[in-house]
């Protein structure tokens, strides 16, 4: 039976196994840097949620941090309310973010182009200001503190060294990556890519365009909410930066660096961005953005498709040479 090339491209490759083995090896090789590694994994999960709507459905969202922030504050409030089980707490926080995506999705998915970009950006700014003013709920500038969690699975205690936090975040990334992989390699995922390429043609052949966009937007909101929840649970604190526009821009830059619409683009772009950020900020705390900006310019001008696009091009040339 013949399958679409868009379905076949998502078959498991040996490099994927190597990637996940390397991610697991970080736990053993860099025990003193697990806090940074945990933050990288969380941002990779957040960037993956953005890639789902932007890279595969063609929805450009400049306010995706809304769902990250809702998930983070949701997890914090759930813990402060007395529920300290981490996995169910993260799921409930993710569902809260997905519910908000379901509320605003039908309106946002009816827009396209610049109006869609500006409305998502405005929504992010509104939620940020609402979080700043709702001191009784969010803590305002002081944020939410005192987040407590039970031992993971009743066995693994949370330590200041971050062993449990890293494996917990990596577990979420792996599980949700498999979910996204199955989604984009399904006929539904292929139809999303059709919407990205030509919405009008898909509408003419009877595809329920807005409904499918809303569905993928809700799924993306859920994953971003999980990322925010895991961040709150591992850091034990939620601040307004979880709702900031800068958080949305960070995820977008990570995707551009790694490769938009390539699944592993988020997983490659996040560590590259955050490691360069870490090194550059230590070198110059005030002008580290110059380094990030220069790297982004080089990738956009000379590495079409991001780092994974360059890798794919080199692999194709090697196969052609052989």
C-alpha positions as CSV (number, residue, x, y, z in Angstrom):
1,X,0.0,0.0,0.0
2,X,1.4,3.4,-1.0
3,X,1.5,6.2,1.5
4,X,2.0,9.9,1.2
5,X,5.6,11.1,1.3
6,X,4.4,13.5,4.1
7,X,3.6,10.4,6.2
8,X,6.8,8.5,5.3
9,X,9.1,11.4,6.3
10,X,8.2,10.8,10.0
11,X,9.6,7.3,10.2
12,X,12.1,6.7,13.0
13,X,15.7,7.5,12.1
14,X,18.8,6.4,14.0
15,X,19.7,10.0,14.7
16,X,16.5,10.3,16.8
17,X,17.6,7.5,19.0
18,X,21.0,9.2,19.4
19,X,19.3,12.4,20.4
20,X,17.3,10.9,23.2
21,X,20.3,8.9,24.4
22,X,22.3,12.1,24.6
23,X,19.5,13.9,26.4
24,X,19.5,11.0,29.0
25,X,23.3,11.1,29.2
26,X,23.2,14.7,30.3
27,X,21.8,13.5,33.6
28,X,25.0,11.6,34.2
29,X,27.6,13.8,32.5
30,X,26.5,17.2,33.9
31,X,25.1,16.6,37.4
32,X,26.0,20.2,38.4
33,X,24.2,21.8,35.5
34,X,20.8,20.0,35.8
35,X,19.0,23.2,36.6
36,X,20.0,24.7,33.3
37,X,19.3,21.5,31.5
38,X,15.8,21.3,33.0
39,X,15.1,24.9,31.8
40,X,16.3,23.9,28.3
41,X,14.0,20.9,28.2
42,X,11.0,23.0,29.3
43,X,11.7,25.6,26.7
44,X,12.1,22.9,24.1
45,X,8.7,21.6,25.0
46,X,7.2,25.1,24.8
47,X,8.9,25.7,21.4
48,X,7.5,22.3,20.2
49,X,4.0,23.5,21.0
50,X,4.5,26.6,18.9
51,X,6.0,24.6,16.1
52,X,2.8,22.5,16.0
53,X,0.6,25.5,15.1
54,X,3.2,27.6,13.2
55,X,5.3,25.0,11.4
56,X,2.5,22.6,10.5
57,X,-0.7,24.7,10.4
58,X,0.8,28.0,9.3
59,X,-0.6,29.9,12.3
60,X,1.8,32.7,13.3
61,X,1.3,33.3,17.0
62,X,3.2,36.1,18.7
63,X,1.4,35.5,22.0
64,X,1.9,31.8,22.7
65,X,3.3,32.6,26.2
66,X,-0.3,33.1,27.2
67,X,-0.7,29.4,27.5
68,X,2.7,28.9,29.1
69,X,1.7,31.4,31.7
70,X,-1.8,30.0,32.3
71,X,-0.2,26.5,32.8
72,X,2.5,27.9,35.2
73,X,0.0,29.9,37.3
74,X,-2.5,27.0,37.2
75,X,0.1,24.6,38.5
76,X,1.1,27.0,41.2
77,X,-2.5,27.7,42.3
78,X,-3.3,24.0,42.3
79,X,-0.4,23.3,44.6
80,X,-1.2,26.2,46.9
81,X,-4.8,24.9,47.1
82,X,-3.5,21.7,48.6
83,X,-3.0,19.3,45.6
84,X,0.6,18.4,45.6
85,X,0.7,15.4,43.2
86,X,2.9,16.7,40.3
87,X,1.6,14.7,37.3
88,X,-2.1,15.3,37.8
89,X,-1.4,18.9,38.7
90,X,0.4,19.5,35.4
91,X,-2.4,17.8,33.5
92,X,-5.0,20.0,35.2
93,X,-2.9,23.1,34.4
94,X,-2.5,22.0,30.8
95,X,-6.3,21.5,30.5
96,X,-6.8,25.1,31.9
97,X,-4.6,26.4,29.1
98,X,-6.4,24.3,26.5
99,X,-9.7,25.6,27.7
100,X,-8.6,29.1,27.2
101,X,-7.3,28.2,23.7
102,X,-10.7,26.7,23.0
103,X,-12.3,30.0,24.1
104,X,-10.2,32.3,21.9
105,X,-9.4,29.9,19.1
106,X,-12.5,30.3,17.0
107,X,-11.9,34.0,16.8
108,X,-8.2,33.9,16.3
109,X,-8.4,31.1,13.7
110,X,-10.8,33.2,11.7
111,X,-8.0,35.7,11.1
112,X,-4.8,35.4,9.1
113,X,-1.7,37.3,8.3
114,X,-0.9,40.5,10.0
115,X,-4.3,40.8,11.8
116,X,-3.7,37.4,13.4
117,X,-0.2,38.3,14.5
118,X,-1.3,41.6,16.0
119,X,-4.3,40.1,17.9
120,X,-2.3,37.3,19.4
121,X,0.3,39.8,20.4
122,X,-2.4,42.1,22.0
123,X,-3.9,39.1,23.8
124,X,-0.5,38.3,25.3
125,X,-0.1,41.9,26.5
126,X,-3.6,42.0,28.0
127,X,-3.0,38.8,29.9
128,X,0.3,40.0,31.2
129,X,-1.2,43.2,32.5
130,X,-4.1,41.3,34.0
131,X,-1.6,39.0,35.8
132,X,0.2,42.1,37.1
133,X,-3.0,43.7,38.4
134,X,-4.6,40.5,39.9
135,X,-2.3,40.5,42.9
136,X,-4.7,38.4,45.0
137,X,-4.4,35.5,42.5
138,X,-1.0,35.9,40.8
139,X,1.0,37.7,43.5
140,X,1.7,40.5,41.0
141,X,5.4,41.4,40.8
142,X,6.1,39.2,43.8
143,X,4.8,36.1,42.0
144,X,3.6,32.8,43.5
145,X,5.8,31.3,46.1
146,X,5.5,28.3,48.5
147,X,4.7,25.7,45.8
148,X,5.1,22.2,47.2
149,X,5.1,18.8,45.6
150,X,4.8,15.3,46.8
151,X,7.6,12.9,45.8
152,X,7.4,12.0,42.1
153,X,5.4,8.7,41.7
154,X,5.7,8.5,45.5
155,X,9.3,7.5,45.3
156,X,11.6,10.3,44.0
157,X,12.0,13.3,46.2
158,X,12.6,16.8,44.8
159,X,16.2,18.0,45.6
160,X,18.0,21.3,45.1
161,X,20.4,19.5,42.7
162,X,17.6,18.9,40.2
163,X,17.9,15.2,39.4
164,X,14.2,14.5,39.8
165,X,13.3,17.8,38.1
166,X,15.4,17.0,35.0
167,X,14.0,13.5,34.5
168,X,10.5,14.7,35.2
169,X,10.8,17.5,32.5
170,X,12.5,15.1,30.1
171,X,9.8,12.5,30.6
172,X,7.1,15.1,29.7
173,X,9.1,16.2,26.6
174,X,9.4,12.6,25.4
175,X,5.8,11.7,25.9
176,X,4.4,14.8,24.3
177,X,6.9,14.7,21.5
178,X,5.5,11.2,20.7
179,X,2.0,12.6,20.7
180,X,2.9,15.5,18.4
181,X,4.8,13.1,16.1
182,X,1.8,10.8,15.8
183,X,-0.4,13.8,15.2
184,X,1.6,15.4,12.4
185,X,2.3,12.0,10.7
186,X,-1.5,11.2,10.6
187,X,-3.9,12.2,7.8
188,X,-5.0,15.0,10.1
189,X,-1.4,16.3,10.2
190,X,-1.1,16.1,6.4
191,X,-4.3,18.1,6.1
192,X,-2.8,20.7,8.4
193,X,0.2,21.0,6.1
194,X,-2.3,21.5,3.3
195,X,-3.9,24.3,5.2
196,X,-0.4,25.9,5.6
197,X,0.3,25.7,1.9
198,X,-3.1,26.8,0.5
199,X,-6.0,27.4,2.8
200,X,-8.5,28.3,0.0
201,X,-7.8,25.1,-2.0
202,X,-8.4,23.0,1.2
203,X,-11.6,24.9,1.8
204,X,-12.8,24.2,-1.8
205,X,-12.3,20.5,-1.4
206,X,-14.5,20.5,1.7
207,X,-12.0,20.6,4.5
208,X,-13.5,22.2,7.7
209,X,-10.7,24.7,7.9
210,X,-11.5,26.7,11.0
211,X,-12.5,23.6,13.0
212,X,-9.2,21.8,12.2
213,X,-7.2,25.0,13.1
214,X,-9.0,25.3,16.4
215,X,-8.3,21.6,17.2
216,X,-4.6,22.0,16.6
217,X,-4.6,25.3,18.5
218,X,-6.2,23.7,21.5
219,X,-3.7,20.8,21.4
220,X,-0.8,23.3,21.1
221,X,-2.2,25.3,24.1
222,X,-2.4,22.1,26.2
223,X,1.3,21.3,25.5
224,X,2.4,24.9,26.2
225,X,0.4,24.8,29.4
226,X,2.2,21.6,30.4
227,X,5.5,23.3,29.8
228,X,4.5,26.2,32.0
229,X,3.2,23.8,34.7
230,X,6.5,21.8,34.7
231,X,8.4,25.1,34.9
232,X,6.4,26.2,38.0
233,X,6.7,22.8,39.6
234,X,10.5,22.5,39.1
235,X,11.4,26.1,40.1
236,X,8.8,26.3,42.9
237,X,8.0,29.8,41.8
238,X,5.9,31.6,39.1
239,X,6.6,35.1,38.1
240,X,5.2,37.5,35.5
241,X,7.9,36.5,33.0
242,X,5.9,33.4,32.4
243,X,3.3,35.6,30.6
244,X,5.7,38.0,29.0
245,X,5.9,38.6,25.2
246,X,9.6,37.9,25.5
247,X,8.8,34.3,26.3
248,X,6.9,34.1,23.0
249,X,9.7,35.7,21.1
250,X,12.2,33.3,22.7
251,X,10.3,30.3,21.5
252,X,10.0,31.8,18.0
253,X,13.8,32.4,17.8
254,X,14.4,28.8,18.9
255,X,12.3,27.5,16.1
256,X,14.0,29.7,13.5
257,X,17.4,28.5,14.7
258,X,16.5,24.8,14.7
259,X,14.1,24.7,11.8
260,X,10.4,25.5,11.6
261,X,8.1,22.6,10.8
262,X,10.7,19.9,11.4
263,X,9.7,18.6,14.9
264,X,13.3,18.4,16.1
265,X,13.8,22.0,15.2
266,X,12.4,23.0,18.6
267,X,14.5,20.3,20.3
268,X,17.7,21.5,18.6
269,X,17.0,25.3,18.7
270,X,16.2,25.4,22.4
271,X,19.6,24.1,23.7
272,X,21.5,26.2,21.1
273,X,19.7,29.4,22.0
274,X,19.9,28.9,25.7
275,X,23.5,27.8,25.8
276,X,24.5,30.7,23.6
277,X,22.5,33.0,25.9
278,X,24.2,31.5,28.9
279,X,27.7,31.9,27.5
280,X,27.1,35.3,26.0
281,X,25.5,36.7,29.2
282,X,28.5,35.6,31.2
283,X,30.8,37.2,28.7
284,X,28.8,40.5,28.7
285,X,25.6,40.8,30.8
286,X,24.5,43.9,29.0
287,X,25.1,43.2,25.4
288,X,24.5,39.4,25.0
289,X,21.6,40.1,22.6
290,X,24.1,41.2,20.0
291,X,25.4,37.6,19.9
292,X,21.9,36.1,19.6
293,X,21.0,38.6,16.9
294,X,24.2,37.9,15.0
295,X,23.5,34.2,15.2
296,X,19.9,34.6,14.0
297,X,21.0,36.8,11.1
298,X,23.5,34.2,10.0
299,X,21.0,31.4,10.2
300,X,18.3,33.3,8.3
301,X,20.7,34.4,5.5
302,X,22.8,31.3,5.0
303,X,20.9,28.4,6.7
304,X,17.5,28.1,5.1
305,X,15.4,25.8,7.1
306,X,17.5,26.3,10.2
307,X,20.2,24.0,11.4
308,X,18.2,20.9,10.5
309,X,17.7,22.3,7.0
310,X,21.4,22.6,6.6
311,X,21.9,19.1,8.0
312,X,19.3,17.7,5.5
313,X,21.0,19.5,2.6
314,X,24.4,18.2,3.5
315,X,23.0,14.7,3.9
316,X,21.3,14.9,0.5
317,X,24.6,16.0,-1.2
318,X,26.5,13.2,0.5
319,X,23.9,10.7,-0.8
320,X,24.1,12.3,-4.3
321,X,27.9,12.1,-4.2
322,X,27.8,8.4,-3.4
